[in-house]
Amino acid sequence: MSVSIRIAIVFACLLLALYVIRLVSTDKLQLRYSLLWLALVVTLLLCSIFPVPIYLLSSFFGFVTSANFIFVAGFIFVILILLSLSVTVSRQALAIKNLTQKIALLEKNSSSS
């Protein structure tokens, strides 16, 4: 990996980290979700500063180029993020349904009194 690409990755990681921190400070992103993105930033920083482990892992798993390995690893990471968000949305949908039913029962009880 060339030095210019590594510098660009470090710069992009720093920008992403600043953006995530800004989203958290303005209450547009919860802290628990920001930790996932900050973990991605740290991982990318480590991979750009120390690319040799990526080369070793990609050859160990049989990838022809390390770029293919990074692409597959990124794809798996995105799938895990989507799964995590799907669980959260499901939990929130159930909570909304329960709250709606409770409000309906309270309104029914208050109107019949």
Secondary structure, DSSP 8 states (H G I E B T S, - for coil): --HHHHHHHHHHHHHHHHHHHHHHHTTSS-HHHHHHHHHHHHHHHHHHH--HHHHHHHHHTT-SSHHHHHHHHHHHHHHHHHHHHHHHHHHHHHHHHHHHHHHHHHHHHHHH-
